[in-house]
Amino acid sequence: MFRRIARLLTAIVMIASGAVVGVGATAGTAHADECYTWSRTLSQGASGSDVTQLQIRVAGWVTSGERLSYDGQYGARTAAAVRKFQAAYGLTADGVAGPATFSKLYALQDADCTPVHFSYAELNRCNSDWSGGAVSAATAKANALKTMWKLEAMRHALGDVPLTISSGFRSYACNSAVGGSSTSRHLYGDAADLTGSPTLCRLAQQARTHGFSEILGPGYPDHNDHTHVALDPSPYWSAPTCGI
């Protein structure tokens, strides 16, 4: 808690500094964030691993049905996602990732790069090493991180209402034990089952604008007690009770 407060105070200082130096300045490497530090301002035309890191964090700020690629290329869609992120947090929505944008991201991430309101433990109640699924342990964990950042965006859009995750990554053994589908996205680490408040229908409806390509909820077989969100190469939404 104290670390998050200190980070928030640092972010406020950096945002104020960013307002003075403008978007042409570097991100301010003196911050040296525990998770990841951007060392340059990013805008359309930029490319590199720092763009990929940005895309991971803004992929939940897209339009209905859209999915942002993690390709390291700062194109129009990345710029649009950055603008939505900036607007959501009261920043100048210019689509340029500079000091103020990075400061907000620093305030939103923990030392392990997870967003402050979610953790790896929440996305993996199966086993601690992320092994035994449909992809390598490293890939499953990386997929879970991307899912958490989308959930962070969704949480904020819902008014910062806490989201409860009942299931995340599953190995084949864990998936079989709970009667999961043999093709479940839980095996890939990019799925999360949500319960509690807000309503399951509200969760299913909101998920449409946060980069989730698979949304299953009330009215879909065996999904009346949770809303399932995931990143599926073959997009599919079904929550008949919710009008989806």
Summary of the structure (lengths in Angstrom):
residues: 244
radius of gyration: 18.0
end to end distance: 38.4
largest distance: 56.3
contacts: 810
relative contact order: 0.12
helix: 42%
strand: 10%
